[in-house]
Each structure stands twice: as structure tokens, then as C-alpha cells.
């Protein structure tokens, strides 16, 4: 019956919204490909950590980016699990991340249109609301980024829409509580929304309802936290421990849910106003939203262009160099995200995000060059790739070999961790430098003409 339901005439706002989403996504994708000289890449380095986690989970049954170590890296449980299932079926391909996000966005629009229709919202208003969600969130940028924001937005809408339907009931249904738990599992900052709902329940003196909501919705995060402690990791993901969880300040998913839910609820309020006033008041928020849509859309395109260019030029070339010459060798870096997806090696992540041991040592302030050298030797590291943002010391026995400059500033510096791998690195860098992006300039700290020798 589902195919027949999808082609009903009253679903034309859904088809139009999906078509608009597809057009915007394709245009942004082509714009991004043009910025990266036709090489497909994701604009955010955090996405690569999630993709690497999903690949390890699918093919090694390991939660982390290494071969054996359990590491709680990122505060999203549901997204890596879903990607792992996709990778297990289709293989670990980079393009699957935006495709999966587009499918999630399509499901979101379908659920949204069905809920709006139940609220007796007219088809033109349905289309306006879905277009507002698409552009204001903005959904196309979420899809291109390949992160879990689309999944979070879907779960948040399912939770909020059920919550609105059941707000006047004595208690919430189990389905509502499950959607809340899935929202937090999609990304931990969904707990902020749970906290707001609990405050409203406490204001209404519904103590038991607030307690039940907290227990059910935080259950995935609590259970995974205790599992992480049992596995020797932290209760919270390493992004919290190392101070890298800046994404908690994002609000895009709340904007999308707020538009979809608030406008239908306000429609009844406007209908009760005197006709003379009611004709003009709905136009005010419409004009305001239209201005915000235009501003946000232009900002999103600009941010995507800047982010994608920076990621491609600073990270993509390094990752492909590591993949071509050091695929199975150990690698030390302070920005391991993209490198970890393009290689299959032992990693020493100096940032601590992908390494519980380093994160724990950094919090205890015993992180020093001797420890870096010992960890790198234990992992069989032959190459160290250090970004310009790294401000700690490095072992004295490491040999500085080359650096890459982008836009007149040094972006990456390459070190050999032992003298036996110097000749191998020289040949590799000389060979790879001819294929670098034109904006990347190489500074050599050695003479030319080495012989290729494996380390």
C-alpha cells in the first residue's frame, strides 16, 4: 500500500519539497566539487572520524578507529551504527555518507508532511513549512557535510511532534519516550531539549513524568558511558575530555523542528483573531522568515565554500599522501580524522580525541616528548604529520623533512621518526609533490635525488 500512498494527489507538497531539496543539494555538491578541482571530499574533518568508526565497527567489530582498542570518540551512537550497517552492505565508500543523509532528509519530509496533514494544515502552507525547514536548517548543507545532524533533526521532529500531540495527556506514550532516547543517541546535545521539556513538566508539577522522561531518554548515553568505563575509556566521549565539543553550540536542528511545529500551532491562534487583524498578522512572520531564509542560505553557501576549500587543501592532500605511501605503516598526527579514513594503520593521535590513553595523560598534564616517542615506537610509526595548530614539543630524534605552505603560511610539517625511513620519505615526497594542488608549496629540508628504500 505504501507506493499507492506516496502518489496521492494531496501529497504534491511533499514531492515539491523533495525536488527542491534535491536541486539545492546537487547545486551545493557541484559548487563544492568545483572548489576542490573535481575531487569528492567531505567539508568537515569530524565526519571522517565517524566514517572510520563505522568502518571499524562493520569489519572489525571495534568501536574506535584502531584495530583493537575501544575508544569513545564522538557523542553520537546511532549514526555510526547506521553507517556501519550501510558499509557492511555496500562497502566503506565516502559517497555513502551524503546519500544516507539525503535518504534521512527524505524520511524527515515525509513524516513532517504526514503530521501537518493530520493537523489539517493546507497543502500550500505545508509546502511553505517544508521549504522553510529545508533552507533554514539548512538541510542541503547538512547532507553535504556527512555528519549526523540530519539524523538528529529527524529524531527530534519525531519526538517533538509526538510530544505536542500528547502534551495534555496524563502521561507520555512509550513511543514518545523511545523517540526521545533515539534523539539523544543520535547526538548527545539532544539532551538539551530533554532538559527544557523536563523544566516545563516540573513547572506543571508533573514530577513523575519529568523523572520518567529523563531516565528513558538518557538511557542510551548512560548505558554507553558505563560500557566505556568498563572498556577502560571515559564515561563521556573524548571530544568532551579534550575540549573539542564545540558542536554543542549548534542550533540548526532546533530551528528546523521549531518551524515545522510552531507554525501549525500558531495557525489556530491566528484563526481566532478578528478577521481584519488576522489578515495582516500572519504576513509579518512570513516576511521575517523569508528574510532569514535568504540570509541563512547565502551564509551557508559561503561557509560551505570556505570550509570545503580549507579541508581539501589542508587535509585531503595529506590523507592521500599517507594512503599512497604509508597505508599500513604507523602514523602520528594531531589531526588524524581524514588520515584515518584513507589509511589502515596504527595511529597515535596527539590531540587525544581518538586515543583514550593520550586523552587521559593530557588531562593529568604528564604529556611530554618522551611519552610521544614511546607511544610512536610502540605503534611502529614511520611518519609524523603535524599541523600548524600543534603547540606541544616533539621528540628530538625526529627528523624534520618537509613542510607544506598554503596561502603563504605553513600548514603541515612532515617528520621521519627514525633514520631508516628517511630515504623512503624523500622518494615519496619528490614523487607526490608533482601531483599536489597548485596552491600548496613544498619546502624541502633535504637534498634532492634519493633512492627509494622501504623502511
SVG drawing of the C-alpha trace seen along z (x, -y; Angstrom):
<svg xmlns="http://www.w3.org/2000/svg" viewBox="-13 -45 84 53">
<polyline fill="none" stroke="black" stroke-width="0.4" points="0.0,0.0 2.9,-2.4 3.6,-3.1 -0.1,-4.0 0.0,-6.3 3.1,-8.1 1.5,-9.0 -1.7,-10.5 -2.6,-14.0 -2.7,-15.5 1.0,-14.7 2.1,-17.2 3.7,-19.5 6.0,-16.5 7.1,-15.9 7.8,-19.6 9.8,-19.8 11.8,-16.7 12.5,-18.1 13.7,-21.4 15.9,-19.6 17.4,-17.5 18.1,-20.6 19.7,-22.5 21.8,-19.5 23.0,-18.9 23.9,-22.6 25.8,-22.7 27.5,-19.5 28.6,-20.8 29.7,-24.0 31.8,-22.1 33.3,-19.8 34.2,-22.9 36.0,-24.3 38.1,-21.1 39.0,-20.7 36.6,-17.8 37.8,-15.6 35.0,-14.4 35.5,-15.2 33.5,-16.0 33.8,-19.5 34.2,-18.6 37.0,-16.5 34.8,-15.3 32.8,-13.3 35.8,-11.2 36.2,-10.1 32.6,-8.9 33.2,-7.2 36.3,-5.4 34.4,-4.4 31.6,-2.9 34.2,-1.0 35.9,0.4 32.6,1.4 31.4,3.0 34.5,5.0 36.4,5.4 33.6,5.1 35.7,2.4 34.2,-0.9 37.1,-3.3 39.5,-4.0 42.2,-1.5 42.4,2.3 41.7,3.4 41.2,0.5 37.8,-0.6 37.6,-4.4 34.6,-6.6 35.4,-9.3 32.3,-11.2 28.9,-11.8 26.8,-10.0 25.8,-6.4 23.1,-5.9 24.8,-7.4 28.0,-5.2 25.8,-2.2 23.7,-3.1 26.7,-3.8 28.2,-0.5 25.2,1.3 25.4,-0.6 29.1,0.1 28.6,3.8 26.1,4.0 27.7,1.6 31.3,1.2 33.1,-1.7 32.7,-4.3 32.9,-8.1 29.9,-9.0 27.6,-6.8 27.5,-9.4 25.7,-12.2 23.5,-9.6 22.4,-8.2 21.8,-11.7 19.6,-12.5 17.5,-9.4 17.2,-10.5 16.1,-14.0 13.5,-12.5 12.1,-10.4 12.0,-13.6 10.0,-15.5 7.6,-12.5 7.0,-12.3 6.6,-16.1 4.0,-16.3 2.0,-13.4 1.9,-15.2 1.0,-18.5 -1.8,-16.9 -3.2,-15.4 -3.2,-18.9 -5.4,-20.0 -2.7,-22.3 -3.5,-23.4 -1.2,-22.0 0.3,-25.4 1.1,-26.0 2.6,-22.5 4.9,-23.3 5.9,-26.7 6.8,-25.0 8.8,-22.2 10.7,-24.7 11.4,-26.8 12.8,-23.7 14.9,-22.8 16.5,-26.2 16.6,-27.5 18.1,-24.4 19.7,-24.2 19.2,-20.6 21.3,-20.6 24.4,-21.7 23.7,-19.0 23.6,-16.4 26.8,-17.6 28.7,-17.7 28.0,-14.0 27.5,-14.4 24.7,-13.1 22.7,-16.4 20.1,-15.1 19.5,-12.0 19.3,-14.2 16.8,-16.5 14.6,-13.5 14.6,-12.1 14.0,-15.5 11.0,-16.1 9.5,-12.7 10.0,-13.4 8.6,-16.9 5.6,-16.1 4.6,-13.2 5.2,-15.4 2.8,-18.1 0.1,-15.5 0.4,-14.1 1.1,-17.2 -2.3,-17.4 -2.4,-13.6 -1.7,-12.4 1.5,-10.6 3.5,-10.2 3.4,-7.0 6.3,-4.6 6.8,-5.6 7.4,-9.2 10.0,-8.1 11.7,-5.9 11.9,-8.8 13.5,-10.9 16.0,-8.2 16.8,-7.9 17.3,-11.6 19.9,-11.6 21.5,-8.6 21.7,-10.4 23.8,-13.1 24.2,-13.9 23.2,-17.5 19.6,-16.3 19.7,-16.2 19.4,-20.0 15.9,-19.6 15.1,-16.9 16.2,-19.3 13.9,-22.1 10.9,-19.7 11.6,-18.5 11.7,-22.1 8.2,-22.6 7.0,-19.4 8.4,-20.5 6.7,-23.9 3.4,-22.0 4.3,-19.9 4.5,-16.7 7.4,-15.3 7.0,-11.7 6.6,-12.5 9.8,-14.5 11.7,-11.8 10.5,-9.1 11.4,-11.3 15.0,-11.8 15.5,-8.1 14.2,-6.9 15.8,-9.5 19.2,-9.4 19.3,-5.6 21.4,-5.1 24.0,-7.7 24.2,-6.3 24.5,-2.7 27.2,-3.5 29.0,-5.6 29.2,-2.7 30.3,-0.4 33.1,-2.9 34.3,-2.8 34.3,1.0 36.4,0.9 38.9,-1.5 37.7,-4.7 35.9,-7.7 32.3,-8.0 31.9,-10.9 33.3,-10.8 36.9,-12.1 35.6,-15.2 34.4,-16.4 37.6,-15.4 39.9,-17.2 37.6,-20.3 36.8,-19.6 33.0,-19.5 32.3,-22.9 29.3,-21.5 27.2,-21.6 26.6,-25.3 24.8,-24.4 21.1,-25.1 20.3,-24.2 18.3,-21.1 16.2,-23.1 15.4,-25.7 14.0,-23.1 11.8,-21.4 10.7,-24.8 9.4,-26.0 7.6,-22.7 5.8,-22.5 5.2,-26.1 3.6,-27.4 0.7,-24.8 0.1,-25.6 0.0,-29.3 -2.4,-28.8 -5.2,-28.1 -4.3,-31.3 -4.5,-33.4 -7.8,-31.9 -9.3,-33.1 -8.3,-36.7 -10.7,-39.2 -10.6,-38.9 -9.5,-42.4 -6.3,-41.9 -5.8,-38.3 -5.3,-39.1 -2.1,-41.1 -0.6,-39.4 0.4,-36.1 2.2,-38.1 4.6,-39.5 6.3,-36.3 6.2,-35.2 8.2,-38.2 10.6,-37.8 11.2,-34.1 11.7,-34.9 14.5,-37.4 16.1,-35.0 15.9,-32.2 17.7,-34.4 20.4,-35.5 20.9,-32.0 21.1,-30.4 23.8,-32.8 25.8,-32.3 25.5,-28.6 26.9,-28.6 29.7,-30.9 30.6,-28.8 30.5,-25.6 32.8,-27.0 35.3,-28.2 35.1,-25.1 35.4,-22.7 38.4,-24.6 40.2,-24.7 39.6,-21.0 40.6,-19.9 43.7,-21.9 44.9,-21.3 43.8,-17.7 42.8,-15.9 46.2,-16.1 47.9,-14.9 45.5,-12.0 46.0,-10.9 49.8,-11.1 49.6,-8.8 47.3,-6.4 49.6,-6.1 52.8,-5.5 52.0,-4.7 48.8,-2.8 49.9,-0.1 52.6,-1.9 52.1,-3.7 51.3,-7.4 51.4,-10.1 49.4,-13.3 47.5,-15.8 44.6,-15.8 44.0,-12.2 40.4,-12.3 40.8,-12.2 44.1,-10.3 42.4,-7.5 39.7,-7.0 42.2,-6.9 44.7,-4.5 44.6,-1.3 47.4,-1.8 48.2,-2.2 47.6,-5.8 49.0,-8.0 46.5,-10.9 48.3,-13.7 45.0,-15.6 43.7,-12.8 40.3,-12.7 40.9,-9.2 43.1,-7.9 41.9,-7.3 45.5,-6.8 46.7,-10.2 43.5,-11.9 43.9,-10.6 47.6,-11.6 46.8,-15.1 44.2,-15.7 46.8,-14.7 49.4,-17.1 52.1,-14.4 52.2,-14.7 55.8,-15.1 58.1,-14.4 59.4,-11.2 55.9,-9.8 55.2,-10.8 58.4,-9.0 57.5,-5.9 53.9,-5.7 55.1,-6.2 57.7,-3.5 55.1,-1.1 52.8,-1.7 55.5,-1.3 55.2,-4.9 57.4,-5.8 55.8,-9.1 54.6,-12.1 52.4,-14.7 52.0,-17.7 49.7,-20.7 50.5,-24.3 47.9,-24.3 50.0,-21.9 51.7,-23.8 53.5,-21.0 57.0,-19.7 58.2,-16.8 60.9,-14.2 64.4,-15.5 65.3,-12.4 62.6,-13.1 64.0,-14.4 62.1,-17.3 61.8,-16.5 59.4,-18.9 56.5,-21.3 53.6,-22.4 52.6,-26.0 49.2,-27.2 48.4,-30.8 51.8,-31.9 51.6,-30.1 52.9,-26.7 50.1,-24.2 51.7,-20.8 55.2,-19.6 56.5,-16.1 58.9,-14.2 60.6,-10.9 60.7,-9.1 63.9,-7.2 66.9,-7.5 66.0,-4.2 62.8,-5.8 64.5,-9.0 65.4,-7.7 61.9,-6.2 60.3,-9.5 62.5,-11.5 61.5,-9.4 57.8,-9.5 57.7,-13.3 59.5,-14.1 57.2,-11.8 54.0,-13.1 54.9,-16.8 54.3,-16.9 50.6,-16.0 49.9,-18.5 47.2,-21.1 48.7,-24.3 48.1,-26.4 50.3,-24.0 54.0,-24.9 56.6,-22.4 59.6,-23.4 62.3,-20.7 64.8,-20.2 66.9,-17.8 68.8,-17.5 67.1,-16.0 67.8,-12.7 67.2,-10.0 66.9,-6.3 63.7,-4.5 64.1,-2.2 61.4,-0.7 61.7,-1.5"/>
</svg>
